[in-house]
Amino acid sequence: MANPLLAPEAQLDAAADRLLDAARTGVPCAPVRDLIGPDDVHAAYAVQQRLVAARVASGARVVGRKIGLTSAAVQVQLGVDQPDFGVLLHDMEHHGGDVVPAGSVLQPRAEAEIAFVLGEDLEVGALDLPQVRRAVDHAVAAIEICGSRVAGWDISFADTVADNASSGAYVLGPERVRLDAFEPREVVMSMTIDGELVSEGSGAACLGDPLAALGWLARQARELGDPLRAGQVVLSGALGPMRPIEPGHRVRATVTGLGSVSFTYGEQ
């Protein structure tokens, strides 16, 4: 990420304003790739940083990160070929059994994940798999509710990165499990909507190992000068395909070793 930005500052600002307006009005916007290009990763993260800064200025707190596009199935769904990451804010967090307000996420889609809660900073050292494993305090089953400010999910890689990795909300399960009690790459996941099976997957679907995804994120975050910190939540990436949800839907995910997590998306 050391390459210079290809898009002028004015275009980065315009892209951020477009996405912020969509979030404020609840009306999805046109893609921002006309302003920053479809593949300019550096410009896209610069726009993301503007979005997060605006939210923090309005009172939001950063509580962690999300890794996106780790599943081959999700990459195929969205037509991209590499992972990305976004920032989690305190008002995105929900807990198992909650009702997530309908309309709080634009064009919502649910995907099941493992969430890691860090017990140590990931700032110095090799940030290899053994170090990443030691840094995790515990894990929980989670469902991410992805959302896109871009109309019709018409996104390139730069569009989703700029849009804070298509973040919306997330739901954490009740069971806190340490890594000596389960192996993340070996878990099996199933997700239902209103009792109907809609998605299946495994830990290996997440970059081969959710801990490998966490290590990738730790290195990216350090390179950007904003390393992962103890206490932060990290959504490690989808274990299977994401599915659209509508008001009244009850979504439940089960991850072996971590139990289940569920929520209702608003009311019909």
C-alpha positions as CSV (number, residue, x, y, z in Angstrom):
1,M,0.0,0.0,0.0
2,A,3.0,2.3,-0.4
3,N,2.0,3.3,-4.0
4,P,0.8,6.9,-4.5
5,L,-2.8,7.6,-5.0
6,L,-4.0,7.8,-8.5
7,A,-7.1,9.9,-7.9
8,P,-6.9,13.7,-7.1
9,E,-8.0,14.8,-3.6
10,A,-11.1,16.5,-5.0
11,Q,-12.3,13.2,-6.5
12,L,-11.6,11.3,-3.2
13,D,-13.7,13.9,-1.4
14,A,-16.5,13.7,-3.9
15,A,-16.5,9.9,-3.6
16,A,-16.8,10.1,0.2
17,D,-19.5,12.7,0.0
18,R,-21.5,10.5,-2.4
19,L,-21.4,7.5,0.0
20,L,-22.1,9.6,3.1
21,D,-25.1,11.2,1.4
22,A,-26.4,7.7,0.6
23,A,-26.0,6.6,4.2
24,R,-27.6,9.8,5.5
25,T,-30.6,9.7,3.2
26,G,-31.1,6.0,3.0
27,V,-31.1,6.2,-0.8
28,P,-28.4,4.1,-2.5
29,C,-26.1,6.0,-4.8
30,A,-24.2,5.4,-8.1
31,P,-20.9,3.6,-7.9
32,V,-17.8,5.8,-7.1
33,R,-15.5,4.1,-9.5
34,D,-16.1,6.9,-12.0
35,L,-14.3,9.2,-9.5
36,I,-11.5,6.9,-8.3
37,G,-11.3,4.1,-10.8
38,P,-12.4,0.5,-10.4
39,D,-9.0,-0.9,-9.2
40,D,-7.2,1.9,-7.4
41,V,-6.8,0.3,-4.0
42,H,-5.0,3.2,-2.4
43,A,-7.6,5.7,-3.5
44,A,-10.4,3.4,-2.3
45,Y,-8.9,3.1,1.2
46,A,-8.4,6.9,1.3
47,V,-12.1,7.3,0.7
48,Q,-12.9,4.7,3.4
49,Q,-10.8,6.6,5.8
50,R,-12.8,9.8,5.0
51,L,-16.0,7.9,5.7
52,V,-14.8,6.6,9.1
53,A,-13.4,10.0,10.1
54,A,-16.8,11.6,9.4
55,R,-18.5,8.9,11.6
56,V,-16.0,9.4,14.4
57,A,-16.4,13.1,14.2
58,S,-20.2,12.6,14.7
59,G,-19.6,10.5,17.9
60,A,-19.0,6.9,16.7
61,R,-16.2,4.9,18.2
62,V,-13.9,2.4,16.4
63,V,-14.2,-1.1,18.1
64,G,-12.6,-3.3,15.5
65,R,-12.2,-4.4,11.9
66,K,-13.9,-6.6,9.4
67,I,-12.3,-8.7,6.7
68,G,-14.3,-9.1,3.6
69,L,-14.2,-11.1,0.4
70,T,-12.3,-14.0,2.0
71,S,-14.7,-16.7,0.7
72,A,-14.3,-17.8,-3.0
73,A,-18.1,-18.1,-3.1
74,V,-18.5,-14.4,-2.1
75,Q,-15.8,-13.3,-4.4
76,V,-17.7,-15.0,-7.3
77,Q,-20.9,-13.4,-6.1
78,L,-19.4,-9.9,-6.3
79,G,-17.0,-10.4,-9.2
80,V,-13.8,-9.7,-7.2
81,D,-10.6,-11.7,-6.6
82,Q,-9.0,-10.5,-3.4
83,P,-9.9,-9.8,0.2
84,D,-10.5,-6.3,1.7
85,F,-11.1,-4.8,5.1
86,G,-13.3,-2.2,6.8
87,V,-13.7,-0.6,10.2
88,L,-16.3,-1.6,12.8
89,L,-18.0,1.1,14.8
90,H,-19.7,0.7,18.1
91,D,-23.2,1.3,16.8
92,M,-22.9,-1.6,14.3
93,E,-22.7,-4.1,17.1
94,H,-25.7,-6.3,18.2
95,H,-26.0,-9.5,20.3
96,G,-27.7,-12.8,19.7
97,G,-31.4,-12.6,19.9
98,D,-31.5,-8.9,19.2
99,V,-33.9,-7.3,16.7
100,V,-31.8,-5.3,14.3
101,P,-33.8,-2.3,13.1
102,A,-35.1,-2.7,9.6
103,G,-33.7,0.0,7.4
104,S,-30.6,0.4,9.5
105,V,-28.6,-1.4,6.8
106,L,-29.0,-0.5,3.1
107,Q,-29.6,-3.5,0.8
108,P,-28.8,-6.0,3.6
109,R,-27.2,-9.4,3.1
110,A,-26.3,-11.8,5.9
111,E,-23.2,-14.0,6.1
112,A,-21.9,-16.3,8.9
113,E,-18.4,-15.8,10.3
114,I,-16.1,-16.3,13.2
115,A,-15.4,-13.2,15.3
116,F,-12.1,-13.0,17.1
117,V,-11.7,-10.7,20.2
118,L,-8.1,-9.8,20.7
119,G,-6.3,-10.0,24.1
120,E,-3.1,-8.5,22.8
121,D,-2.0,-5.8,20.3
122,L,-0.8,-7.0,16.9
123,E,1.7,-4.3,16.2
124,V,5.2,-5.6,16.4
125,G,6.9,-8.9,15.4
126,A,6.4,-11.2,12.4
127,L,2.6,-11.2,12.8
128,D,2.7,-14.8,11.7
129,L,0.2,-17.6,12.6
130,P,1.6,-18.5,16.0
131,Q,1.7,-14.8,17.1
132,V,-1.8,-14.2,15.8
133,R,-3.1,-17.3,17.6
134,R,-1.6,-16.1,20.9
135,A,-3.1,-12.7,20.5
136,V,-6.7,-14.0,20.4
137,D,-8.5,-14.0,23.7
138,H,-11.6,-15.8,22.5
139,A,-13.8,-16.4,19.5
140,V,-17.6,-16.3,19.0
141,A,-20.0,-17.3,16.3
142,A,-21.1,-14.2,14.4
143,I,-23.4,-13.0,11.6
144,E,-22.3,-10.0,9.6
145,I,-25.1,-7.9,8.0
146,C,-23.4,-6.5,4.9
147,G,-24.8,-3.5,3.3
148,S,-24.0,-1.4,0.2
149,R,-24.6,2.3,-0.2
150,V,-24.1,1.6,-4.0
151,A,-27.4,0.9,-5.8
152,G,-28.0,-2.7,-6.8
153,W,-24.7,-3.8,-5.3
154,D,-23.1,-2.7,-8.6
155,I,-19.6,-2.7,-7.2
156,S,-16.1,-3.0,-8.4
157,F,-13.3,-3.8,-5.9
158,A,-12.7,-0.1,-5.3
159,D,-16.4,0.6,-4.8
160,T,-16.7,-1.9,-1.9
161,V,-13.4,-0.9,-0.3
162,A,-14.4,2.8,-0.4
163,D,-17.8,1.9,1.1
164,N,-16.1,0.7,4.2
165,A,-15.9,-2.9,2.8
166,S,-19.8,-2.9,2.4
167,S,-20.2,-2.9,6.2
168,G,-23.5,-2.6,7.9
169,A,-24.0,-4.3,11.2
170,Y,-22.9,-7.5,13.0
171,V,-24.3,-9.9,15.6
172,L,-22.2,-11.7,18.2
173,G,-23.1,-15.1,19.6
174,P,-23.2,-15.8,23.4
175,E,-20.6,-18.5,23.6
176,R,-17.0,-17.3,24.2
177,V,-14.5,-20.0,23.2
178,R,-10.7,-20.0,23.5
179,L,-8.6,-21.3,20.7
180,D,-7.4,-24.3,22.7
181,A,-10.9,-25.6,22.6
182,F,-11.5,-25.6,18.8
183,E,-9.7,-25.2,15.5
184,P,-11.1,-22.3,13.4
185,R,-10.1,-23.8,10.0
186,E,-12.0,-27.0,10.9
187,V,-15.4,-25.6,11.8
188,V,-18.5,-26.3,9.7
189,M,-21.2,-23.6,9.3
190,S,-24.9,-23.6,8.4
191,M,-27.1,-20.6,8.1
192,T,-30.9,-20.5,7.9
193,I,-33.5,-17.8,7.2
194,D,-36.9,-18.5,8.8
195,G,-35.7,-22.1,9.3
196,E,-34.8,-22.7,5.7
197,L,-31.1,-23.6,5.0
198,V,-29.7,-20.9,2.8
199,S,-25.9,-21.1,3.2
200,E,-23.3,-23.7,4.2
201,G,-19.5,-23.5,4.5
202,S,-16.4,-24.1,6.6
203,G,-13.5,-22.5,8.2
204,A,-11.3,-23.5,5.3
205,A,-13.5,-21.4,3.0
206,C,-12.1,-18.3,4.7
207,L,-8.7,-17.9,3.1
208,G,-7.9,-21.5,4.1
209,D,-8.0,-20.6,7.8
210,P,-9.7,-17.7,9.6
211,L,-6.5,-17.2,11.6
212,A,-4.6,-16.7,8.3
213,A,-7.2,-14.0,7.4
214,L,-6.6,-12.4,10.8
215,G,-2.8,-12.4,10.1
216,W,-3.4,-10.8,6.7
217,L,-5.4,-8.1,8.3
218,A,-2.8,-7.5,11.1
219,R,-0.1,-6.9,8.5
220,Q,-2.3,-4.6,6.4
221,A,-3.4,-2.6,9.4
222,R,0.2,-2.2,10.6
223,E,1.3,-1.1,7.2
224,L,-1.4,1.6,7.2
225,G,-0.2,2.8,10.6
226,D,-3.3,1.8,12.5
227,P,-2.5,-1.7,14.0
228,L,-5.0,-4.0,15.7
229,R,-5.4,-3.5,19.4
230,A,-6.3,-5.6,22.4
231,G,-10.0,-5.6,23.0
232,Q,-10.9,-5.1,19.4
233,V,-13.4,-7.3,17.6
234,V,-12.3,-8.8,14.2
235,L,-14.9,-10.3,11.9
236,S,-12.6,-12.8,10.1
237,G,-14.7,-13.2,6.9
238,A,-17.5,-15.3,5.4
239,L,-17.6,-19.0,5.9
240,G,-20.0,-19.4,3.0
241,P,-22.2,-17.4,0.6
242,M,-24.1,-14.4,1.8
243,R,-27.8,-14.1,1.3
244,P,-30.3,-11.1,1.1
245,I,-32.6,-10.5,4.0
246,E,-35.8,-8.6,4.4
247,P,-37.8,-7.1,7.3
248,G,-39.2,-9.9,9.5
249,H,-36.6,-12.5,8.5
250,R,-35.1,-14.5,11.4
251,V,-31.5,-15.5,10.6
252,R,-29.7,-18.2,12.5
253,A,-26.1,-19.4,12.0
254,T,-24.5,-22.5,13.7
255,V,-20.7,-22.9,13.8
256,T,-19.4,-26.1,15.2
257,G,-17.4,-25.5,18.4
258,L,-18.9,-22.0,18.8
259,G,-22.7,-22.7,19.0
260,S,-25.3,-20.6,17.4
261,V,-26.2,-16.9,16.9
262,S,-29.5,-15.5,15.7
263,F,-31.3,-12.2,15.1
264,T,-34.4,-10.8,13.6
265,Y,-34.2,-8.2,11.0
266,G,-36.8,-5.7,12.0
267,E,-40.5,-6.4,11.8
268,Q,-42.8,-7.2,8.9
